[in-house]
Amino acid sequence: MHATNKTIYALSSGSLPAGVAVVRISGAAALTVAESLAGALPPARHAALKSIRTRNGLLIDRGLVLTFPGPASFTGEDCVEIHVHGGKAVVAALLAELSTFDNCRLAEHGEFTRRAMENGRMDLVEVEGLADLISAETEMQRRLAMEHAAGGLSDLYDGWADRLTRARALIEAELDFADEDDVPGSVSDLVWKDMERLRSELSEHLAGADFGEIIRDGLKVVIAGPPNAGKSSLMNILAKREVAIVTDVAGTTRDVLHVDLNIEGYAVKLYDTAGLRETEERVEREGIRRALKTVADADLVLSLAEIGQPAQTDFPDFVGDVLTIGTKSDIRDGGEDGYDLLVSSETGSGLAALHQCLLRNLQDRSASLSLALPSRLRHRGLLSESLKALDAAVGSAGHGLDIRAEYLRQSANSLGRITGRVDVEDLLDVIFSEFCIGK
């Protein structure tokens, strides 16, 4: 862990210039440093307007000062917030003055949050939720991140870990005190039925990981089809700007184009791809290879074809949903046979229905799921490890209780690594590097 003997400081508000800038100070000397800058400090968690001066008496600015004595603070240490005008020169002068104090230095990326974790104010899932909350761009991303940051997911995992611990305790009691009258002769009714229920709960929870990742990272929707099917035109009208070049020349799009959309609070990553056809032209063939690779990684494929032409429904290595769309309905005659939707990028016909189809696809994926969902590959991997060990414990009735108890220990250990209750030092530098300085 990082040494916490030094008091740290940083700009914790947004980029400058701004109306207000918040400089945060945390550590053993935070209150002393703030008193040197602002004089007598206000009572804890009360704001007071103060003159902020250098130790030579030079006025830096007038602003609000708030104190948060530890452990009742964000980091668990003594903390001070100084709210000054958000000019670059003002903030630079304040930070420069802070640098002159002994044992006081500029904070590293995420160091305030890291200290909060090391002092027991947050666990690792809550830390990741806070990082996601800061970067959230859609309503569903905000709600998922808030669930994690507020401890909803941690409470679930801690509850499961407690059940595993109690089960191991009962097993060890039988192993150690099997001859005692006050210890049951069998723990099967007390332990294994609950472990089977826990296995079902964990498995169901893990099944929601796909949707958790979709909320956090966005539903990956790929527009595919032959050249001149209207893929780039649809991309542009959905993006509400000219992302892709549109011409009547076949094979205009060579590379994969991407734009982020917000559909009713859900993040959607929309991709336009090269037209799929047989060709000997080397650059176009590479574009088609990239298109098929993008399709294989998609959550949903919009398969376009001009009305009157068949829309492709099977794609190599793709096993998800395919929505067939007949295009150019303003100039092409034909019924809806063979298509899920008819659209015209020229008139906008059918686009509202497409919007509803995308929304319905997202809602169907979330049916019966709460927002206490795993949302990172790290979560999914450790949950899978925990479930695998629990499967081994429940399914190895022919083995001794000591072996089955060891499987339960492994299962609980994997859950503990999600929240950071078990050693995760190797992960911390990676996770906190995602944070900005000041958080």
KARAMO-V185495 format. One record per backbone hydrogen bond with DSSP energy under -1.0 kcal/mol. NH is the residue of the N-H (numbers start at 1). CO is the residue of the C=O. Records with the same first field share a line. If there is no record, write none. Layout:
BEGIN
NH = CO, CO
END
This chain:
BEGIN
7 = 103
8 = 26
9 = 105
10 = 24
12 = 22
18 = 86
21 = 84
23 = 82
24 = 10
25 = 80
26 = 8
27 = 78
30 = 27
33 = 29
34 = 30
35 = 31
36 = 32
37 = 33
38 = 34
39 = 35
45 = 67
46 = 43
48 = 65
50 = 63
52 = 61
53 = 37
54 = 58
57 = 54
60 = 52
61 = 52
63 = 50
64 = 83
65 = 48
66 = 81
68 = 79
73 = 71
79 = 68
80 = 25
81 = 66
82 = 23
83 = 64
84 = 21
91 = 87
92 = 88
93 = 89
94 = 90
95 = 91
96 = 92
97 = 93
98 = 94
99 = 95
100 = 97
101 = 98
104 = 101
105 = 7
107 = 9
110 = 436
111 = 108
114 = 110
115 = 111
116 = 112
117 = 113
118 = 114
119 = 115
120 = 117
121 = 116
124 = 419
127 = 123
128 = 124
129 = 125
130 = 126
131 = 127
132 = 128
133 = 129
134 = 130
135 = 131
140 = 265
142 = 138
143 = 139
144 = 140
145 = 141
146 = 142
147 = 143
148 = 144
149 = 145
150 = 146
151 = 148
152 = 147
155 = 151
156 = 152
157 = 153
158 = 154
159 = 155
160 = 156
161 = 157
162 = 158
163 = 159
164 = 160
165 = 161
166 = 162
167 = 163
168 = 164
169 = 165
170 = 166
171 = 167
172 = 168
173 = 169
174 = 170
175 = 171
176 = 172
177 = 173
180 = 177
183 = 180
191 = 187
193 = 188
195 = 191
196 = 192
197 = 193
198 = 194
199 = 195
200 = 196
201 = 197
202 = 198
203 = 199
204 = 200
205 = 201
206 = 202
207 = 203
208 = 205
209 = 206
212 = 208
213 = 209
214 = 210
215 = 211
216 = 212
217 = 213
218 = 214
219 = 267
221 = 269
222 = 300
223 = 271
224 = 302
229 = 226
234 = 230
235 = 231
236 = 232
237 = 233
238 = 234
239 = 235
240 = 236
241 = 236
243 = 241
257 = 272
259 = 270
261 = 268
263 = 266
266 = 263
268 = 261
269 = 219
270 = 259
271 = 221
272 = 257
276 = 225
285 = 281
286 = 282
287 = 283
288 = 284
289 = 285
290 = 286
291 = 287
292 = 288
293 = 289
294 = 290
295 = 291
296 = 292
297 = 293
298 = 295
299 = 220
300 = 220
301 = 321
302 = 222
303 = 323
304 = 224
305 = 325
307 = 327
309 = 306
318 = 315
323 = 301
325 = 303
326 = 341
327 = 305
329 = 343
331 = 328
332 = 328
339 = 336
340 = 324
341 = 324
343 = 326
344 = 349
348 = 344
351 = 348
354 = 350
355 = 351
356 = 352
357 = 353
358 = 354
359 = 355
360 = 356
361 = 357
362 = 358
363 = 359
364 = 360
365 = 361
366 = 362
369 = 366
373 = 371
380 = 376
381 = 377
382 = 378
383 = 379
384 = 380
385 = 381
386 = 382
387 = 383
388 = 384
389 = 385
390 = 386
391 = 387
392 = 388
393 = 389
394 = 390
395 = 391
399 = 396
404 = 400
405 = 401
406 = 402
407 = 403
408 = 404
409 = 405
410 = 406
411 = 407
412 = 408
413 = 409
414 = 410
415 = 411
416 = 412
417 = 413
419 = 415
420 = 416
421 = 416
422 = 416
427 = 424
431 = 427
432 = 428
433 = 429
434 = 431
435 = 432
439 = 436
END
